[in-house]
Every structure is written in C-alpha cells, then in structure tokens.
C-alpha cells in the first residue's frame, strides 16, 4: 500500500468519525454554517460505462455540506461541500473532493441532487495494467443522487459519482462509483 493511501485512509476514517459524532449531536445553534453530514458505502468502479474493470471493491464515503452563502444565490443557492471517498482495497484509488451541491424536492419526500467540483486522488497517473490510469493527480468530481427524506433531518440517497480529468491529461480512464448514503440535515 502506498504511503499516501495510509494518510488518506486515516484522514477518511477520522473524517467519518467526526461526521458520525456531528450527526448524533444536539441541534446546532442558529449561527452554525454546517448544513448536513453524510456517510455511505460505494461500489468502486461499478462498470456502468465500460466492459473492463481494473479496480473494484468497497469504498467508504463521507461528506460535509455547509449552508449556501448569500453570494451564491445567483447560482441557485448551492451548498458547498467537502468529502472523501476512501477505497478499502490497496490497489484502488481514494479521493478527497470539494465543490457545490444543488438539490431539489420534486414530489413529497423525494429529491434529486447534483454536484460539481474538483478532487485530488492517490491513484495511478501513468500507464498501468492493474489500476485505472487517471492521468494527473487532480480530477473533476461529479455526482448525482436520488433521495428520500425519512423524517426530521434523516435522508437516504442512491448516489452515482464520477472522477475524471475530462481529457486535460494524456490518460483519462476515470472512476465511477455507485452506492447508498445516509445524511442528516440540520
């Protein structure tokens, strides 16, 4: 296992522990900027868009979303987020990411969400026959979720996320994960 993967794994589990603590804490004060915490499990490289899969396994996902600042009202009031998708297999890439999330309630307790941002990963950037070739350490992060509000603050989401450099580097195999996430919205 690469040293960077140890660091990302430790950071991811610390982040997830903090997220779980925040989710069980009493309601936040009115001046809090914290909007929601999430935790989930993702199928690493779920082969939705390709026949051959070089990486697989279970990923642990944790994410913190913040209240939308007033200056983002012009863009539909997206919520800024930070997150980690940590691979549990040593030969699969882990990601730390940040960006903006938009969600819309469309029918009763159902909602959809879209997110765009940037990510940093510890995966392969050169040619590899066993790992996805990401091309460069920085990537774009996009995700989409279909969710259900289960009651006072509790949310369950089916999520698809994709990491890719969009052809900005020579290699660009990317990684697509699919999974379930639980969120608690304050």
The 8 nearest C-alpha neighbors of each residue, nearest first, counted from 0:
[[1, 89, 2, 4, 90, 5, 3, 88],
 [0, 2, 4, 3, 5, 89, 121, 90],
 [3, 1, 5, 4, 0, 6, 7, 121],
 [2, 4, 6, 5, 1, 7, 121, 0],
 [3, 5, 7, 1, 2, 6, 8, 121],
 [6, 4, 8, 2, 3, 7, 9, 1],
 [5, 7, 3, 9, 4, 8, 10, 2],
 [8, 6, 10, 4, 9, 5, 11, 3],
 [9, 7, 11, 5, 10, 6, 4, 85],
 [10, 8, 6, 12, 11, 7, 5, 13],
 [9, 11, 7, 13, 8, 12, 14, 6],
 [12, 10, 14, 8, 9, 13, 7, 83],
 [11, 13, 15, 9, 14, 10, 16, 8],
 [14, 12, 10, 16, 11, 15, 9, 17],
 [13, 15, 11, 17, 12, 16, 10, 18],
 [16, 14, 18, 12, 17, 13, 61, 11],
 [15, 17, 13, 19, 18, 14, 12, 20],
 [16, 18, 20, 14, 15, 19, 21, 13],
 [19, 17, 15, 21, 16, 20, 36, 22],
 [18, 20, 22, 16, 21, 17, 15, 23],
 [19, 21, 17, 23, 18, 22, 24, 16],
 [20, 22, 18, 24, 19, 23, 17, 36],
 [23, 21, 19, 20, 24, 183, 18, 36],
 [22, 24, 20, 21, 19, 25, 18, 183],
 [25, 23, 21, 22, 20, 26, 27, 19],
 [26, 24, 27, 23, 21, 22, 28, 185],
 [27, 25, 24, 185, 28, 23, 29, 22],
 [28, 26, 31, 25, 29, 185, 30, 33],
 [27, 29, 30, 31, 26, 32, 25, 185],
 [28, 30, 31, 27, 32, 26, 33, 185],
 [31, 29, 28, 32, 27, 33, 66, 34],
 [32, 30, 33, 28, 29, 27, 34, 66],
 [31, 33, 66, 65, 34, 30, 67, 29],
 [34, 32, 65, 31, 66, 35, 64, 185],
 [33, 35, 65, 66, 64, 185, 184, 32],
 [34, 36, 184, 64, 183, 185, 63, 33],
 [37, 35, 63, 183, 182, 18, 62, 64],
 [38, 36, 182, 62, 61, 181, 63, 183],
 [37, 39, 61, 181, 180, 60, 182, 62],
 [40, 38, 180, 60, 179, 59, 181, 61],
 [39, 41, 59, 178, 58, 179, 60, 180],
 [42, 40, 178, 58, 177, 57, 176, 43],
 [41, 43, 57, 177, 176, 45, 178, 56],
 [44, 42, 176, 55, 56, 45, 57, 58],
 [45, 43, 175, 176, 174, 46, 55, 54],
 [44, 46, 176, 47, 43, 42, 175, 177],
 [47, 45, 49, 48, 44, 52, 50, 51],
 [48, 46, 45, 49, 175, 44, 50, 176],
 [47, 49, 46, 50, 175, 45, 51, 44],
 [50, 48, 46, 51, 47, 52, 45, 44],
 [49, 51, 46, 52, 48, 47, 53, 45],
 [50, 52, 49, 53, 46, 48, 54, 44],
 [51, 53, 54, 46, 50, 44, 55, 49],
 [54, 52, 130, 129, 131, 51, 55, 128],
 [55, 53, 91, 52, 130, 44, 131, 43],
 [56, 54, 43, 44, 53, 91, 52, 57],
 [55, 57, 43, 42, 88, 58, 87, 54],
 [56, 58, 42, 43, 41, 87, 86, 40],
 [59, 57, 86, 41, 85, 40, 87, 43],
 [58, 60, 40, 85, 84, 39, 41, 86],
 [61, 59, 84, 39, 38, 83, 40, 85],
 [62, 60, 38, 83, 37, 82, 15, 39],
 [61, 63, 82, 37, 81, 36, 83, 38],
 [62, 64, 36, 81, 80, 35, 82, 37],
 [65, 63, 80, 35, 34, 79, 78, 36],
 [64, 66, 33, 34, 79, 32, 78, 80],
 [67, 65, 34, 32, 78, 33, 68, 64],
 [66, 68, 78, 76, 77, 65, 69, 79],
 [67, 69, 70, 71, 66, 76, 72, 78],
 [70, 68, 71, 72, 67, 76, 73, 66],
 [69, 71, 68, 72, 73, 67, 76, 74],
 [72, 70, 76, 69, 73, 74, 68, 67],
 [71, 73, 76, 75, 74, 69, 70, 68],
 [72, 74, 71, 75, 76, 70, 69, 77],
 [75, 73, 72, 71, 76, 77, 70, 101],
 [74, 76, 72, 73, 77, 71, 101, 67],
 [75, 77, 72, 71, 67, 74, 78, 73],
 [78, 76, 101, 100, 99, 67, 75, 79],
 [77, 79, 67, 100, 99, 66, 65, 64],
 [80, 78, 99, 65, 98, 64, 100, 77],
 [81, 79, 64, 97, 98, 63, 99, 65],
 [82, 80, 97, 63, 96, 62, 64, 98],
 [81, 83, 62, 96, 61, 95, 97, 63],
 [82, 84, 95, 61, 94, 60, 11, 85],
 [83, 85, 60, 94, 59, 93, 58, 95],
 [86, 84, 93, 59, 58, 83, 8, 11],
 [87, 85, 58, 93, 88, 91, 92, 57],
 [86, 88, 58, 57, 85, 89, 56, 59],
 [89, 87, 86, 90, 91, 56, 57, 55],
 [88, 90, 0, 91, 87, 86, 4, 1],
 [89, 91, 88, 130, 92, 54, 0, 129],
 [92, 90, 54, 88, 89, 86, 93, 122],
 [91, 93, 122, 121, 86, 120, 94, 90],
 [92, 94, 85, 86, 120, 84, 121, 91],
 [95, 93, 120, 84, 83, 119, 85, 118],
 [94, 96, 83, 119, 118, 82, 120, 84],
 [97, 95, 118, 82, 117, 81, 83, 94],
 [96, 98, 81, 80, 116, 117, 82, 118],
 [97, 116, 99, 80, 115, 79, 117, 81],
 [98, 100, 79, 78, 114, 77, 115, 80],
 [101, 99, 114, 78, 77, 113, 79, 102],
 [100, 102, 77, 113, 112, 114, 78, 99],
 [103, 101, 112, 111, 113, 100, 110, 104],
 [104, 102, 110, 111, 105, 112, 101, 109],
 [105, 103, 110, 109, 106, 111, 102, 108],
 [104, 106, 110, 103, 109, 107, 111, 108],
 [107, 105, 109, 104, 108, 110, 103, 147],
 [106, 108, 109, 105, 104, 110, 148, 147],
 [107, 109, 148, 147, 106, 110, 104, 149],
 [110, 108, 147, 106, 107, 146, 104, 105],
 [109, 111, 104, 146, 103, 105, 145, 147],
 [112, 110, 145, 103, 102, 144, 146, 104],
 [111, 113, 102, 144, 101, 143, 103, 145],
 [112, 114, 143, 101, 142, 100, 102, 144],
 [113, 115, 100, 142, 141, 99, 101, 143],
 [116, 114, 141, 98, 99, 140, 100, 142],
 [115, 117, 98, 140, 97, 139, 99, 141],
 [116, 118, 139, 140, 96, 97, 138, 98],
 [119, 117, 96, 138, 95, 139, 137, 140],
 [118, 120, 137, 95, 94, 136, 138, 96],
 [121, 119, 94, 93, 136, 122, 92, 95],
 [120, 122, 92, 93, 3, 4, 136, 123],
 [123, 121, 92, 120, 124, 91, 133, 93],
 [122, 124, 132, 125, 133, 130, 131, 121],
 [123, 125, 134, 133, 135, 132, 122, 136],
 [126, 124, 123, 132, 134, 127, 170, 133],
 [125, 127, 132, 128, 124, 123, 170, 134],
 [128, 126, 129, 130, 132, 125, 131, 123],
 [127, 129, 130, 126, 53, 131, 132, 125],
 [130, 128, 127, 53, 131, 54, 90, 132],
 [131, 129, 53, 127, 54, 128, 132, 123],
 [132, 130, 172, 133, 53, 123, 54, 173],
 [131, 133, 123, 124, 172, 134, 170, 125],
 [132, 134, 124, 171, 173, 172, 135, 170],
 [135, 133, 170, 124, 168, 171, 132, 169],
 [134, 136, 124, 137, 133, 168, 138, 164],
 [135, 137, 120, 119, 124, 138, 121, 134],
 [138, 136, 119, 135, 118, 120, 164, 139],
 [139, 137, 164, 118, 163, 117, 162, 119],
 [138, 140, 117, 163, 162, 164, 118, 116],
 [141, 139, 162, 116, 117, 161, 115, 118],
 [142, 140, 115, 161, 114, 160, 116, 139],
 [143, 141, 160, 114, 159, 113, 161, 140],
 [142, 144, 113, 159, 112, 158, 114, 160],
 [145, 143, 158, 112, 157, 111, 156, 146],
 [144, 146, 111, 157, 156, 110, 112, 158],
 [147, 145, 156, 110, 155, 109, 111, 144],
 [146, 148, 109, 155, 108, 154, 149, 110],
 [149, 147, 154, 108, 150, 153, 109, 155],
 [150, 148, 153, 154, 147, 151, 155, 108],
 [149, 151, 153, 148, 152, 154, 108, 147],
 [150, 152, 153, 149, 148, 184, 183, 154],
 [153, 151, 184, 183, 150, 185, 154, 148],
 [152, 154, 183, 149, 150, 151, 148, 182],
 [155, 153, 148, 182, 149, 147, 181, 183],
 [156, 154, 181, 147, 146, 180, 182, 148],
 [157, 155, 146, 180, 145, 179, 144, 158],
 [156, 158, 179, 145, 144, 178, 146, 180],
 [159, 157, 144, 178, 143, 177, 156, 179],
 [158, 160, 177, 143, 142, 176, 144, 178],
 [161, 159, 142, 176, 175, 141, 158, 143],
 [160, 162, 175, 141, 174, 140, 142, 176],
 [161, 163, 140, 174, 173, 139, 138, 175],
 [162, 164, 173, 138, 139, 165, 171, 161],
 [163, 165, 138, 166, 167, 139, 171, 168],
 [166, 164, 163, 167, 171, 139, 138, 168],
 [165, 167, 168, 164, 171, 169, 170, 163],
 [168, 166, 165, 164, 169, 171, 134, 170],
 [169, 167, 134, 166, 170, 135, 164, 171],
 [170, 168, 134, 171, 166, 167, 135, 133],
 [171, 169, 134, 168, 133, 132, 172, 166],
 [170, 172, 133, 134, 173, 166, 164, 132],
 [171, 173, 132, 133, 131, 170, 174, 163],
 [174, 172, 163, 162, 171, 133, 131, 175],
 [173, 175, 162, 44, 161, 176, 163, 172],
 [176, 174, 161, 44, 160, 45, 162, 173],
 [177, 175, 43, 44, 160, 42, 45, 159],
 [178, 176, 159, 41, 42, 158, 45, 160],
 [179, 177, 41, 158, 40, 42, 157, 159],
 [178, 180, 157, 39, 156, 40, 158, 41],
 [181, 179, 39, 156, 38, 155, 37, 182],
 [180, 182, 155, 37, 38, 154, 39, 156],
 [183, 181, 37, 154, 36, 153, 155, 184],
 [182, 184, 153, 152, 35, 36, 22, 154],
 [185, 183, 35, 152, 34, 182, 153, 36],
 [184, 34, 35, 152, 183, 26, 27, 33]]
